[in-house]
Amino acid sequence: MSLVIIGTVAFDSIETPFASSGRIVGGAATYASLAASYFSEKVKIVAVVGDDFPAEEIEHFHRRGINTEGLQIKKGRKSFFWAGKYRKDLNTRDTLTTDLNVLADFDPLIPESYQDCRQLLLGNLTPSVQKTVIDRLRNRPELIVLDTMNFWMDSAWDDLLEVLTHVDVLTINDEEARQLSGEYSLVKAAREILRLGPDTLVIKKGEHGALLFSGDQVFSAPALPLEEVFDPTGAGDVFAGGFTGYLAKTGDYSFENMKTAVIVGTAMASFCVEQFGTERVKSLSSEAIADRIRRLARLSNFSVADF
Amino acid sequence: MSLVIIGTVAFDSIETPFASSGRIVGGAATYASLAASYFSEKVKIVAVVGDDFPAEEIEHFHRRGINTEGLQIKKGRKSFFWAGKYRKDLNTRDTLTTDLNVLADFDPLIPESYQDCRQLLLGNLTPSVQKTVIDRLRNRPELIVLDTMNFWMDSAWDDLLEVLTHVDVLTINDEEARQLSGEYSLVKAAREILRLGPDTLVIKKGEHGALLFSGDQVFSAPALPLEEVFDPTGAGDVFAGGFTGYLAKTGDYSFENMKTAVIVGTAMASFCVEQFGTERVKSLSSEAIADRIRRLARLSNFSVADF
């Protein structure tokens, strides 16, 4: 029984107001699988790279117990490359380069050994490719989590709506929730989005935490107030990976446990932004993770016994 | 032993994307004292109006147990008037009219019966007038809370810094915290602001909740996710009034109790935005208030017993 994660495995080049990363490893599946690997020992990725992708990076996946049988390596071709520059507030970024390369004709192959998939995380990627992965699994996973972004709302609206009808949980940010629903109020936006297919919606609000909606239930999670955000790249993917990894570990998809999963995702994302790329999430101790999760609990704890 | 609140008592005219209020009663001291009156029975206001201010509004203060001996009524003059228009997102507003009228030469008089002041809330007003009130109290109150806004940072910087050296708690919003400190990170902003005088800082983030900082301690409070914000006017004043009112009721200024006070302020502000002006906060039941406070507790409750 495994947690299958699909997404990009790629190169990024990131400029922040503080520094430039040069060419580093990134991609939604990279970030999400690393984050999930701290909770589930059965993480398996579906992705594609060119033969320019460093063997030692694939080795690192293996050291973290991540199965890469579904990672296709295309001979004589190049990996997906994205270059972007963050503005001063680190909340907005401009894309400088997008070289699709191997991603242009990505046909996601599901190895036979992945057919035991119990939880599926469809990381940020072309909605039609996300849908193909669902179709190629013989049994519907117990839990399907989908992460996406505004880019697909602008360019693949119909495909996105189609894949949404097949998933259990959607994770997006607040602006994307507004765009997807056409509603400014996040409460109204959530109600509309829950009509599109998912039973559960996570709205990621960056430094303002996250909201979890399911039926009539709502949960508001804090974010860790950070002295400095060094590089926000991948934080959303790491959130989705930590969130789904914790649900895979516990096998409990109740609202109560999803709340804890949101806190786990929040804690993992707070590490991600401390250094460039995957640097920080590559090598965390379980004690450091537990410590940060307990810090989030202390941060938002209060008593209303008087009322 | 009383809670003295200084601020404006005034007329507002508000346009939102949904409706226009016409001329209604507003002002920082109005909002804050109404909110505080649900917690403290000894609220006393210091303010000034013209003789155009309706007697029945002053009567309403009395019905809520608010002492208006310090409310000067200037014969033949007009009350402060502010007209503003909210943009579509309700987060930004443009000022259409500001008629200072009686506020132009406001000299805050402290009746002898106010000299028992135990807690002082300096509502949003000219910093030098806020300072005058402190000077005119013979004994320093146990607790001084100051609320202010970006307008005074632009127009009365030195006076604001001066009065800040005399207060215990400052309440401002996130943009104002950034402006006051010159720091974008709210953690760094808080550290800088706590060097300016106050021991405790509340950063109000509207729909994103609030942060409480004191020494090395931090608390993150949720906001109630609202279906609709009808009119945000006065929400910050109501927050400050509920916060200070609860501290006055309990007389406990510990960090733990300040956390509860932030939740109380948050609950009160969530009522305020549901209708125009003071309409909603004028007549609340203690059960409705307690219910909303308990809702905030449920909204943000989670378990990390696994960690």
Interface residues (C-beta under 8 A of the other chain):
Chain A: K88 D89 Y184 S185 L186 V187 K188 K205 E207 H208 G209 L211 V218 F219 S220 A221 P222 A223 P225 L226 E227 E228 V229 T250 E256 K259 T260 V262 I263 I289 A290 I293 R294 L296 A297 L299 S300 F302 S303 V304 D306 F307
Chain B: K88 D89 Y184 S185 L186 V187 K188 K205 E207 H208 G209 L211 V218 F219 S220 A221 P222 A223 P225 L226 E227 E228 V229 T250 E256 K259 T260 V262 I263 I289 A290 I293 R294 L296 A297 L299 S300 F302 S303 V304 D306 F307
